[in-house]
C-alpha cells in the first residue's frame, strides 16, 4: 500500500500533542510544590478533608450482621396419644402362718396355812420358856420353808404386845431346806452362830427352830448346817449340833 502524505502528517502530529500534555502536567506539579502550604491551609479552612472522609463513610456503611433467619417449624397435625392402660397389680395371697402364741407363765397358786411359831417368854423369875403363836402363812409349794422364814422375820406388833421375844440372832438367813427321810437339813448363814446371851441364848434359838420345824408331821428331827457345812458345836460356848436334834435333845 503506498504511503500517502496524510499518513505522514498524522505520524508527525501525534508526538507534538503528547509533549503538550506532559509539559502541562509538569507545570501544574511545579506550581503545586511552590504553593503546597497555601493549598493545605485553604483545604483545612474549608473542611475539605472532613467532607471527603464523611463521603467515604456514607458510601461504605457497616451494615448489621445478619444471621440466618429463624425458621419457625410449620405446625404439623395434632397427635393425640392415648394413655397407656395400667393394669392393677394383683397381689397373690401369701400364706402367713400365725406365730404360736406362747402361754403366759401362770403365777403360782398361793395357799394359806395356819402355822404354829415358837417364841420366847421370860417369866418374873428370869426363866426362859417357849410360847407358841398361831399365824397364817402364805406359801406356794413349800409350807415348811415359808414357816421357818416367818419365824426368822420376828414378831408382829400384836405379838410384841404379849411381851414375847425372839432369841434368834439378827441378820440370820435361811439358805436352803432339804428333806431326807424324816430328817430336815436347815442351812443357815454365819450369823446363826453368834448370840449375845451366850449358851442360854444358843439353846433358846435352837429350841425355837426345832419346835417350829417338828410341828410338821413329816419332820422327825432337824440337822443344823452353817454355810452348807455340818458343825460340831454352835458358838464358842459349845452347844452340840453334830447330829440331828429332836425336842428331847433339850
C-alpha positions as a Markdown table, in Angstrom:
| # | Residue | x | y | z |
|---|---|---|---|---|
| 1 | Unk | 0.0 | 0.0 | 0.0 |
| 2 | Unk | 1.6 | 3.4 | -0.9 |
| 3 | Unk | 2.3 | 5.8 | 1.9 |
| 4 | Unk | 0.4 | 9.0 | 1.4 |
| 5 | Unk | 1.1 | 12.5 | 2.7 |
| 6 | Unk | -1.9 | 12.3 | 5.1 |
| 7 | Unk | -0.4 | 9.4 | 6.9 |
| 8 | Unk | 2.9 | 11.2 | 7.3 |
| 9 | Unk | 1.1 | 14.2 | 8.7 |
| 10 | Unk | -0.7 | 12.1 | 11.3 |
| 11 | Unk | 2.6 | 10.4 | 12.4 |
| 12 | Unk | 4.2 | 13.7 | 12.8 |
| 13 | Unk | 1.3 | 15.3 | 14.7 |
| 14 | Unk | 0.9 | 12.6 | 17.4 |
| 15 | Unk | 4.2 | 13.3 | 19.3 |
| 16 | Unk | 3.5 | 17.0 | 19.5 |
| 17 | Unk | 0.2 | 16.5 | 21.3 |
| 18 | Unk | 1.8 | 14.2 | 23.9 |
| 19 | Unk | 4.5 | 16.7 | 24.6 |
| 20 | Unk | 2.0 | 19.4 | 25.2 |
| 21 | Unk | 0.1 | 17.4 | 27.9 |
| 22 | Unk | 3.4 | 16.3 | 29.6 |
| 23 | Unk | 4.5 | 19.9 | 29.7 |
| 24 | Unk | 1.2 | 21.0 | 31.2 |
| 25 | Unk | 1.3 | 18.4 | 33.9 |
| 26 | Unk | 4.8 | 19.4 | 34.8 |
| 27 | Unk | 3.8 | 23.0 | 35.1 |
| 28 | Unk | 0.9 | 22.1 | 37.4 |
| 29 | Unk | 3.2 | 19.9 | 39.6 |
| 30 | Unk | 5.8 | 22.8 | 39.9 |
| 31 | Unk | 3.0 | 25.2 | 40.8 |
| 32 | Unk | 1.7 | 22.7 | 43.4 |
| 33 | Unk | 5.1 | 22.3 | 45.0 |
| 34 | Unk | 5.6 | 26.0 | 45.4 |
| 35 | Unk | 2.1 | 26.6 | 46.8 |
| 36 | Unk | 1.7 | 23.4 | 48.8 |
| 37 | Unk | 1.4 | 25.1 | 52.2 |
| 38 | Unk | -1.0 | 27.6 | 51.0 |
| 39 | Unk | -3.2 | 24.9 | 49.4 |
| 40 | Unk | -3.2 | 22.8 | 52.6 |
| 41 | Unk | -4.3 | 25.8 | 54.7 |
| 42 | Unk | -7.1 | 26.6 | 52.2 |
| 43 | Unk | -8.3 | 23.0 | 52.3 |
| 44 | Unk | -8.2 | 22.8 | 56.1 |
| 45 | Unk | -10.1 | 26.1 | 56.4 |
| 46 | Unk | -12.8 | 24.8 | 54.0 |
| 47 | Unk | -13.1 | 21.4 | 55.9 |
| 48 | Unk | -12.3 | 19.7 | 52.6 |
| 49 | Unk | -10.8 | 16.6 | 54.3 |
| 50 | Unk | -13.7 | 16.1 | 56.7 |
| 51 | Unk | -16.2 | 16.3 | 53.8 |
| 52 | Unk | -14.2 | 13.7 | 51.9 |
| 53 | Unk | -14.0 | 11.3 | 54.9 |
| 54 | Unk | -17.7 | 11.6 | 55.5 |
| 55 | Unk | -18.4 | 10.8 | 51.9 |
| 56 | Unk | -16.4 | 7.6 | 52.2 |
| 57 | Unk | -18.2 | 6.6 | 55.4 |
| 58 | Unk | -21.6 | 7.2 | 53.7 |
| 59 | Unk | -20.6 | 5.2 | 50.7 |
| 60 | Unk | -19.3 | 2.2 | 52.8 |
| 61 | Unk | -21.8 | 1.9 | 55.7 |
| 62 | Unk | -21.2 | -1.0 | 58.1 |
| 63 | Unk | -24.4 | -2.8 | 58.0 |
| 64 | Unk | -25.5 | -5.1 | 60.8 |
| 65 | Unk | -24.6 | -8.6 | 60.6 |
| 66 | Unk | -27.5 | -10.7 | 59.5 |
| 67 | Unk | -27.6 | -14.2 | 60.7 |
| 68 | Unk | -29.7 | -17.0 | 59.4 |
| 69 | Unk | -33.3 | -16.2 | 59.7 |
| 70 | Unk | -35.2 | -18.1 | 62.4 |
| 71 | Unk | -37.1 | -20.7 | 60.6 |
| 72 | Unk | -40.2 | -21.5 | 62.5 |
| 73 | Unk | -41.4 | -25.0 | 62.0 |
| 74 | Unk | -44.8 | -25.2 | 60.5 |
| 75 | Unk | -47.3 | -26.7 | 62.9 |
| 76 | Unk | -48.0 | -30.3 | 61.9 |
| 77 | Unk | -51.1 | -32.2 | 62.5 |
| 78 | Unk | -52.0 | -32.6 | 66.2 |
| 79 | Unk | -51.1 | -36.0 | 67.5 |
| 80 | Unk | -53.3 | -37.4 | 70.3 |
| 81 | Unk | -51.7 | -40.0 | 72.5 |
| 82 | Unk | -53.8 | -42.5 | 74.2 |
| 83 | Unk | -52.9 | -43.0 | 77.9 |
| 84 | Unk | -51.4 | -46.4 | 78.5 |
| 85 | Unk | -53.7 | -48.8 | 80.3 |
| 86 | Unk | -52.1 | -49.8 | 83.6 |
| 87 | Unk | -53.4 | -53.0 | 84.8 |
| 88 | Unk | -53.7 | -53.1 | 88.6 |
| 89 | Unk | -51.2 | -55.3 | 90.2 |
| 90 | Unk | -52.9 | -58.3 | 91.6 |
| 91 | Unk | -51.4 | -59.3 | 94.9 |
| 92 | Unk | -51.4 | -63.0 | 95.5 |
| 93 | Unk | -52.3 | -64.0 | 99.0 |
| 94 | Unk | -49.3 | -65.1 | 100.9 |
| 95 | Unk | -49.7 | -68.0 | 103.2 |
| 96 | Unk | -48.6 | -66.5 | 106.5 |
| 97 | Unk | -48.7 | -68.9 | 109.3 |
| 98 | Unk | -49.5 | -67.3 | 112.6 |
| 99 | Unk | -46.9 | -67.5 | 115.2 |
| 100 | Unk | -47.7 | -69.8 | 118.0 |
| 101 | Unk | -48.9 | -67.9 | 121.0 |
| 102 | Unk | -46.7 | -68.6 | 123.9 |
| 103 | Unk | -48.8 | -69.2 | 127.0 |
| 104 | Unk | -48.2 | -66.6 | 129.7 |
| 105 | Unk | -46.5 | -68.1 | 132.7 |
| 106 | Unk | -49.1 | -68.6 | 135.3 |
| 107 | Unk | -48.5 | -67.2 | 138.7 |
| 108 | Unk | -48.1 | -70.0 | 141.2 |
| 109 | Unk | -51.2 | -70.5 | 143.2 |
| 110 | Unk | -50.9 | -69.4 | 146.7 |
| 111 | Unk | -52.1 | -71.3 | 149.7 |
| 112 | Unk | -52.5 | -70.2 | 153.3 |
| 113 | Unk | -51.7 | -72.4 | 156.3 |
| 114 | Unk | -52.2 | -71.6 | 160.0 |
| 115 | Unk | -48.7 | -72.3 | 161.3 |
| 116 | Unk | -47.5 | -72.6 | 164.9 |
| 117 | Unk | -44.5 | -70.5 | 165.6 |
| 118 | Unk | -42.4 | -70.7 | 168.8 |
| 119 | Unk | -41.1 | -67.6 | 170.5 |
| 120 | Unk | -39.6 | -66.9 | 174.0 |
| 121 | Unk | -41.4 | -65.9 | 177.1 |
| 122 | Unk | -39.3 | -64.8 | 180.1 |
| 123 | Unk | -41.2 | -65.0 | 183.4 |
| 124 | Unk | -40.7 | -62.9 | 186.6 |
| 125 | Unk | -38.1 | -65.3 | 187.9 |
| 126 | Unk | -36.0 | -64.9 | 184.7 |
| 127 | Unk | -36.7 | -68.4 | 183.4 |
| 128 | Unk | -36.8 | -68.7 | 179.6 |
| 129 | Unk | -39.8 | -70.6 | 178.3 |
| 130 | Unk | -41.2 | -71.3 | 174.8 |
| 131 | Unk | -44.6 | -70.0 | 173.9 |
| 132 | Unk | -46.3 | -70.7 | 170.6 |
| 133 | Unk | -48.5 | -68.4 | 168.4 |
| 134 | Unk | -50.7 | -69.2 | 165.5 |
| 135 | Unk | -50.1 | -67.1 | 162.4 |
| 136 | Unk | -51.4 | -67.5 | 158.9 |
| 137 | Unk | -48.5 | -68.2 | 156.5 |
| 138 | Unk | -48.8 | -67.9 | 152.7 |
| 139 | Unk | -46.9 | -70.4 | 150.6 |
| 140 | Unk | -46.9 | -71.8 | 147.0 |
| 141 | Unk | -45.2 | -75.3 | 147.2 |
| 142 | Unk | -43.1 | -75.4 | 150.4 |
| 143 | Unk | -45.0 | -74.6 | 153.6 |
| 144 | Unk | -42.1 | -75.6 | 155.8 |
| 145 | Unk | -39.7 | -73.2 | 154.2 |
| 146 | Unk | -42.1 | -70.3 | 154.4 |
| 147 | Unk | -43.0 | -71.1 | 158.0 |
| 148 | Unk | -39.3 | -71.0 | 159.0 |
| 149 | Unk | -38.8 | -67.7 | 157.2 |
| 150 | Unk | -41.7 | -66.2 | 159.0 |
| 151 | Unk | -40.1 | -67.3 | 162.3 |
| 152 | Unk | -36.8 | -65.6 | 161.3 |
| 153 | Unk | -38.6 | -62.3 | 160.5 |
| 154 | Unk | -39.6 | -62.0 | 164.1 |
| 155 | Unk | -42.7 | -60.9 | 166.0 |
| 156 | Unk | -45.7 | -58.9 | 164.7 |
| 157 | Unk | -46.9 | -55.8 | 166.7 |
| 158 | Unk | -49.7 | -57.8 | 168.2 |
| 159 | Unk | -47.3 | -60.5 | 169.4 |
| 160 | Unk | -44.9 | -57.9 | 170.9 |
| 161 | Unk | -47.8 | -56.7 | 173.0 |
| 162 | Unk | -47.9 | -60.2 | 174.5 |
| 163 | Unk | -44.3 | -59.5 | 175.8 |
| 164 | Unk | -42.8 | -62.2 | 173.7 |
| 165 | Unk | -39.2 | -62.2 | 172.4 |
| 166 | Unk | -37.1 | -64.0 | 169.8 |
| 167 | Unk | -33.5 | -65.0 | 170.6 |
| 168 | Unk | -32.6 | -66.0 | 167.0 |
| 169 | Unk | -29.6 | -63.7 | 166.1 |
| 170 | Unk | -30.4 | -60.7 | 164.0 |
| 171 | Unk | -29.5 | -61.0 | 160.2 |
| 172 | Unk | -29.9 | -64.8 | 160.3 |
| 173 | Unk | -30.9 | -66.1 | 156.9 |
| 174 | Unk | -32.2 | -69.5 | 155.8 |
| 175 | Unk | -30.1 | -70.5 | 152.8 |
| 176 | Unk | -31.8 | -73.8 | 152.0 |
| 177 | Unk | -34.2 | -76.6 | 153.2 |
| 178 | Unk | -33.7 | -80.2 | 152.3 |
| 179 | Unk | -35.6 | -83.3 | 153.4 |
| 180 | Unk | -34.2 | -86.8 | 153.6 |
| 181 | Unk | -36.4 | -89.4 | 155.2 |
| 182 | Unk | -37.7 | -87.9 | 158.4 |
| 183 | Unk | -34.7 | -85.5 | 158.8 |
| 184 | Unk | -34.8 | -81.9 | 157.5 |
| 185 | Unk | -31.5 | -80.2 | 156.8 |
| 186 | Unk | -31.7 | -76.5 | 157.6 |
| 187 | Unk | -28.8 | -74.4 | 156.2 |
| 188 | Unk | -28.2 | -71.1 | 157.9 |
| 189 | Unk | -25.7 | -68.3 | 157.3 |
| 190 | Unk | -22.9 | -67.5 | 159.6 |
| 191 | Unk | -25.0 | -65.1 | 161.7 |
| 192 | Unk | -26.8 | -68.0 | 163.3 |
| 193 | Unk | -23.6 | -68.9 | 165.3 |
| 194 | Unk | -23.5 | -65.7 | 167.4 |
| 195 | Unk | -25.8 | -65.0 | 170.3 |
| 196 | Unk | -25.3 | -62.2 | 172.8 |
| 197 | Unk | -26.8 | -64.2 | 175.6 |
| 198 | Unk | -24.2 | -67.0 | 175.4 |
| 199 | Unk | -25.1 | -70.6 | 176.0 |
| 200 | Unk | -28.6 | -70.0 | 177.2 |
| 201 | Unk | -29.3 | -67.9 | 174.1 |
| 202 | Unk | -28.0 | -70.6 | 171.8 |
| 203 | Unk | -30.2 | -73.2 | 173.4 |
| 204 | Unk | -33.2 | -71.0 | 173.2 |
| 205 | Unk | -32.7 | -70.2 | 169.5 |
| 206 | Unk | -32.2 | -73.9 | 168.7 |
| 207 | Unk | -35.4 | -74.8 | 170.5 |
| 208 | Unk | -37.4 | -72.1 | 168.5 |
| 209 | Unk | -36.2 | -73.7 | 165.2 |
| 210 | Unk | -36.5 | -77.4 | 166.2 |
| 211 | Unk | -40.0 | -77.0 | 167.8 |
| 212 | Unk | -41.3 | -75.0 | 164.9 |
| 213 | Unk | -40.0 | -77.5 | 162.3 |
| 214 | Unk | -41.2 | -80.6 | 164.1 |
| 215 | Unk | -44.8 | -79.2 | 164.1 |
| 216 | Unk | -44.9 | -80.8 | 160.6 |
| 217 | Unk | -45.8 | -84.4 | 160.9 |
| 218 | Unk | -43.2 | -85.4 | 158.2 |
| 219 | Unk | -40.3 | -83.9 | 160.2 |
| 220 | Unk | -38.9 | -86.2 | 163.0 |
| 221 | Unk | -35.6 | -84.4 | 163.6 |
| 222 | Unk | -33.5 | -81.4 | 162.5 |
| 223 | Unk | -29.9 | -81.2 | 161.3 |
| 224 | Unk | -28.4 | -77.7 | 161.6 |
| 225 | Unk | -25.9 | -76.6 | 158.9 |
| 226 | Unk | -23.8 | -73.4 | 158.8 |
| 227 | Unk | -23.0 | -72.2 | 155.3 |
| 228 | Unk | -23.7 | -75.6 | 153.9 |
| 229 | Unk | -21.4 | -77.5 | 156.4 |
| 230 | Unk | -22.1 | -79.6 | 159.4 |
| 231 | Unk | -20.6 | -78.2 | 162.6 |
| 232 | Unk | -19.9 | -80.0 | 165.9 |
| 233 | Unk | -20.8 | -77.1 | 168.1 |
| 234 | Unk | -22.7 | -73.9 | 167.9 |
| 235 | Unk | -20.9 | -70.8 | 169.3 |
| 236 | Unk | -17.9 | -70.5 | 171.5 |
| 237 | Unk | -19.8 | -72.0 | 174.5 |
| 238 | Unk | -20.1 | -75.3 | 172.7 |
| 239 | Unk | -23.7 | -76.3 | 172.3 |
| 240 | Unk | -23.6 | -79.6 | 170.4 |
| 241 | Unk | -25.2 | -79.7 | 166.9 |
| 242 | Unk | -23.2 | -82.5 | 165.4 |
| 243 | Unk | -26.2 | -84.8 | 164.9 |
| 244 | Unk | -30.0 | -84.3 | 164.2 |
| 245 | Unk | -31.8 | -82.7 | 167.1 |
| 246 | Unk | -35.3 | -83.5 | 168.4 |
| 247 | Unk | -37.4 | -81.9 | 171.1 |
| 248 | Unk | -36.0 | -84.3 | 173.6 |
| 249 | Unk | -32.4 | -83.0 | 172.9 |
| 250 | Unk | -33.0 | -80.1 | 175.3 |
